[in-house]
Amino acid sequence: MNLNKLFHGNSFIKWKKPMNWIGYIILIVILLAVIGLSSVKILTDYIWMDSLGFEQVFTTTLGSKIVLGAIGFVLFAAGTFITLYWILQSYLRHFDRHQLPKILLTRKWIMLIMLGISIFIGLFGSMLTQGFGWERALKLIHYASFEQTDPYFNLDVSFYMFILPFLKFVVSLLLSLTIFFLLIEIGAYSVFHMYRLSRFAQLHLGITLAVIGLLLAGNHLLAPYETLLTSKVNLFQDSVIHGLSYTDKVINIPKAYVLAFAAVAGSVWMIIALIRGKLRSMVTPAAVYIALLLVGQGASAVVQNFIVSPNEFAKEGPYLKHNLTLTRAAYDLDKVKEKEHPGNYSLSEAMIDRNKQTIDNIRMNDARPLLEVYNQLQTFRTYYKFNDVDIDRYQIDGDYEQVFLGSRELSTEDLPDQAKTWVNRYLRYTHGYGVAMSHVNQVTEQGQPEYMMKNLPPEGVLDIKRPQIYFGEESYQNVIVNSKVDEFDYPSGDENEETRFEADSGIPLKGIKRLLFALNEGSFRMFVSDQITDESQLLDTRNIMDRIKRIAPFFSYDKDPYIVVRDDGTLVWIVDAYLTAERYPYAEPYQGDSNYIRNPVKVSVDAYTGEVKFYVVQPDDPLMQTYQNIFPQLFTTDIPEDIQAHFRYPEKLFKVQASMYGTYHMKNLEVFYNREDFWQFPTEKYFNEDIEMEPYYMTMKLQEEDQEEFILMMPYTPKKRQNMIAWMGVRNDGDHYGELFVYRFPKQKNIYGPQQIENRINQDSDISKQLNLWSQGGSDVIRGNLLAVPIEDTLLYVEPIYIESSNATSLPEVKRVVLAYGDKIVMEKDFKTALDSMLDLIDPKRQKDGKQDDKSDANKQEEPAQPLTKADEQLQEFADLFDAYQKALSDGNWEEAGKLMTEMESKLKEYK
């Protein structure tokens, strides 16, 4: 075969033209596919946002991205094309035509190549610009003033929050782009030393260097403002101050202006040297610039080590005050009300009676073991699941009561394998059902929760009219409702109840929408199935966290959403939304660089319809006002009373504030500098591990108030000590929502801290003996959350004790309650008995005055008392045997120890 003839003859030409057309067709198909899929994504997102009433959020975000993307594309593409075109012209001017490759001389092809490269770089620049810049740009245009200025430059905080980040973004983007162009030019003009011989190439390099010099100068001119946003004084050292420090003022700010001048002067020098052909002298400005950078670093290190460190407090004193004041402002700590708590030991029966509602709402259960109980006793089917148990408060029969509440969600992943069909997963099993609710302060005789709402359908103290949960915490797939297939509602004996979706909040699957969403879902069956009708609706993005993040990705959200039963019998989820920032001047960061946090929005998601509302609860926050200016249709200030009544101050925000307050409660600068009065979170024993205590909700009456209210609180202990020094709380109810306060204990009094109480529980001989016996008997003893309960001018500690047998299907049961008060500690079968025992210890006369007789009479009337007495006798008998067994072991009497072990084993069999 003649290959030369094949590839260069007429037959090759005949094949070449069809192949070209096929290549063009394939390219067009690929482009259309990419554009089509992108268009489908944009259209389905718009339809989904429009169905929720947030189309303005979508169009504003998309519009800003398009504008910035277009600017980025033009900037990167035009800059690339100009750079490549200038390089081409330099080559054409410098070389003879026969010295150049043919491709450079073929104008059509070289222009197409340069255009293709420019478009590619432009698309990259477009993604970069709109991806990082759209939110900064919108904030810059719509920002609200903080009405708070920094003490050095006297600029409003909004400059650091909104203006400075955008300027830094623009300068960094342009500087990176220009350096990229410079590298291309250096590579191109290194050929045959063009940078020395071609004036046109020198002019090109000179202009690029001039732009780099100006941008470097701009970067340095912004640096002084950034000294207020960091504790760094040089590459290797931090100041004791977060924000402007002595070294910054004396060295770093002047250094920035010197470097800005050096960058501009150096660029001019290099351009002149380049034009004159004195290439070696181009090194001089670069060397001077680097030397200035090193000298600046060295100078700041010298000042920090030899001037500041030997007399740090005197030098940094004025700046410490700024750090203290502005950190308190950044975390809303300047609004904390400080009060004195006497820490008296005044607990009495009369005090208990005056604070009955506080006593009745002390938690006897914890969410962690309770979740396990709910999942075993209240799911009824393998495909139901409780993801979490939350704490809230309700008016029950006129009483203000704290409760545990969990939602029963559906997990299609837990369906039997044979039931995991497309119809079941997308059309039939579409929702969870109902809630379980239990008292926080009551348990059954078996130690299980005392339910207020239970079973299927839900029955109890609340009337739930819409128990179906289509939207929740589960990782739900999208489902289709109102198809020809009736939906499974809930199991009823051997039968299954069925239902139909009654709202119109989904996306109608008719016309072009069905095609678009079938493409978006990648589901051909959705498009062709005859079980889907014009009445069918798609419920898209049913996981509530994914749902709200898709609507408003600029918030960060609390990881613990909680469900609420509304007055009309519907269920709604509430999620706390946070606004955080990294550029509050002088403010100490709480995590990474973040040094500003607010919870200005509560988000509600209807568990049935999926309707989303963003309720503004802190309208005076400037960052919140900025977002309101950007997205006016997203937010509402009209909050229904039955939703507002269940707003909780978020634990995450409170923990951040409480942690910062542990340091920033100190107002004396010298005490603050030395951290002499540093407060920290206490530790407790939970599930047999020592852990840092978490904030907890309490229903209690503050000393100066007449009614109980929902409080989130956290005790404090001094650094490296375990006694309690203070406790911090925040109010949750009504107009007092968000009011922070601190009660300080007298420093001359020793108030037991949580870990000290835990140690005393361990050291109590009677309590530890019983706990050890349970452990020896094959059960796990679980220590619940220790609660410090302030009651008027005194403090009571409460801790539940759980017993869980070692078999796989066992449940944790509350078997004992420990109360600690001052030097006294008791453990009884329930809280009421423990409280009576504690009052007897506090006031021995209480027994002598006939209280004990009254209790005895009451016990005689209670039928369950006899089995409990027998159990106590058995426990005591086993304890005596165990003591004898330990004594025999210690005496080395192995024969006697063996007999006692055999006897204990037989006793255990009898007890079972």
HELIX and SHEET records of a PDB file:
HELIX    1   1 LEU A    3  HIS A    8  1                                   6    
HELIX    2   2 ASN A   10  LEU A   52  1                                  43    
HELIX    3   3 GLU A   55  HIS A   94  1                                  40    
HELIX    4   4 ARG A   97  GLN A   99  5                                   3    
HELIX    5   5 LYS A  102  LEU A  105  1                                   4    
HELIX    6   6 ARG A  107  HIS A  142  1                                  36    
HELIX    7   7 VAL A  157  SER A  158  1                                   2    
HELIX    8   8 PHE A  159  ILE A  163  3                                   5    
HELIX    9   9 LEU A  164  TYR A  189  1                                  26    
HELIX   10  10 VAL A  191  HIS A  193  5                                   3    
HELIX   11  11 MET A  194  LEU A  197  1                                   4    
HELIX   12  12 ARG A  199  GLU A  226  1                                  28    
HELIX   13  13 THR A  227  LEU A  229  5                                   3    
HELIX   14  14 TYR A  246  THR A  247  1                                   2    
HELIX   15  15 ASP A  248  ASN A  252  3                                   5    
HELIX   16  16 ILE A  253  ARG A  276  1                                  24    
HELIX   17  17 ARG A  280  MET A  282  5                                   3    
HELIX   18  18 VAL A  283  VAL A  303  1                                  21    
HELIX   19  19 GLN A  304  VAL A  308  3                                   5    
HELIX   20  20 SER A  309  ASN A  311  5                                   3    
HELIX   21  21 GLU A  312  ALA A  330  1                                  19    
HELIX   22  22 LEU A  333  LYS A  335  5                                   3    
HELIX   23  23 GLU A  349  ARG A  354  1                                   6    
HELIX   24  24 LYS A  356  ASP A  360  1                                   5    
HELIX   25  25 ALA A  367  LEU A  377  1                                  11    
HELIX   26  26 THR A  412  ASP A  414  5                                   3    
HELIX   27  27 ASP A  417  ALA A  419  5                                   3    
HELIX   28  28 TRP A  422  VAL A  423  1                                   2    
HELIX   29  29 ASN A  424  ARG A  428  3                                   5    
HELIX   30  30 ILE A  512  GLU A  521  1                                  10    
HELIX   31  31 PHE A  524  VAL A  528  1                                   5    
HELIX   32  32 ILE A  544  ILE A  551  1                                   8    
HELIX   33  33 PRO A  622  ILE A  630  1                                   9    
HELIX   34  34 GLU A  641  GLN A  644  1                                   4    
HELIX   35  35 GLU A  651  TYR A  664  1                                  14    
HELIX   36  36 LEU A  669  ASN A  674  1                                   6    
HELIX   37  37 GLY A  734  HIS A  736  5                                   3    
HELIX   38  38 PRO A  754  GLN A  763  1                                  10    
HELIX   39  39 SER A  765  GLN A  776  1                                  12    
HELIX   40  40 PHE A  831  ILE A  842  1                                  12    
HELIX   41  41 LYS A  845  ARG A  846  1                                   2    
HELIX   42  42 GLN A  847  LYS A  851  3                                   5    
HELIX   43  43 GLN A  852  GLN A  861  1                                  10    
HELIX   44  44 ALA A  865  ASP A  891  1                                  27    
HELIX   45  45 TRP A  894  TYR A  911  1                                  18    
SHEET    1   A 5 LYS A 337  GLU A 340  0                                        
SHEET    2   A 5 LEU A 740  ARG A 744  1                                        
SHEET    3   A 5 ALA A 726  ARG A 731 -1                                        
SHEET    4   A 5 GLU A 709  PRO A 718 -1                                        
SHEET    5   A 5 TRP A 679  GLN A 680 -1                                        
SHEET    1   B 5 LYS A 337  GLU A 340  0                                        
SHEET    2   B 5 LEU A 740  ARG A 744  1                                        
SHEET    3   B 5 ALA A 726  ARG A 731 -1                                        
SHEET    4   B 5 GLU A 709  PRO A 718 -1                                        
SHEET    5   B 5 TYR A 696  MET A 700 -1                                        
SHEET    1   C 3 TYR A 384  PHE A 386  0                                        
SHEET    2   C 3 ASP A 399  LEU A 410 -1                                        
SHEET    3   C 3 ASP A 390  ILE A 396 -1                                        
SHEET    1   D 5 TYR A 384  PHE A 386  0                                        
SHEET    2   D 5 ASP A 399  LEU A 410 -1                                        
SHEET    3   D 5 VAL A 435  VAL A 443 -1                                        
SHEET    4   D 5 PRO A 449  LYS A 454 -1                                        
SHEET    5   D 5 GLU A 459  GLY A 460 -1                                        
SHEET    1   E 2 GLY A 432  TYR A 433  0                                        
SHEET    2   E 2 GLN A 468  ILE A 469 -1                                        
SHEET    1   F 3 VAL A 479  VAL A 481  0                                        
SHEET    2   F 3 GLN A 537  LEU A 539 -1                                        
SHEET    3   F 3 ILE A 507  PRO A 508 -1                                        
SHEET    1   G 2 GLU A 487  SER A 492  0                                        
SHEET    2   G 2 GLU A 495  THR A 499 -1                                        
SHEET    1   H 3 SER A 556  TYR A 557  0                                        
SHEET    2   H 3 LEU A 571  ALA A 581 -1                                        
SHEET    3   H 3 TYR A 562  VAL A 565 -1                                        
SHEET    1   I 5 SER A 556  TYR A 557  0                                        
SHEET    2   I 5 LEU A 571  ALA A 581 -1                                        
SHEET    3   I 5 TYR A 596  ASP A 606 -1                                        
SHEET    4   I 5 VAL A 612  VAL A 616 -1                                        
SHEET    5   I 5 PHE A 635  THR A 636  1                                        
SHEET    1   J 2 THR A 683  TYR A 686  0                                        
SHEET    2   J 2 GLU A 689  GLU A 692 -1                                        
SHEET    1   K 3 SER A 779  ARG A 783  0                                        
SHEET    2   K 3 THR A 794  SER A 805 -1                                        
SHEET    3   K 3 LEU A 787  ILE A 791 -1                                        
SHEET    1   L 4 SER A 779  ARG A 783  0                                        
SHEET    2   L 4 THR A 794  SER A 805 -1                                        
SHEET    3   L 4 GLU A 813  TYR A 821 -1                                        
SHEET    4   L 4 LYS A 824  GLU A 828 -1                                        
END                                                                             
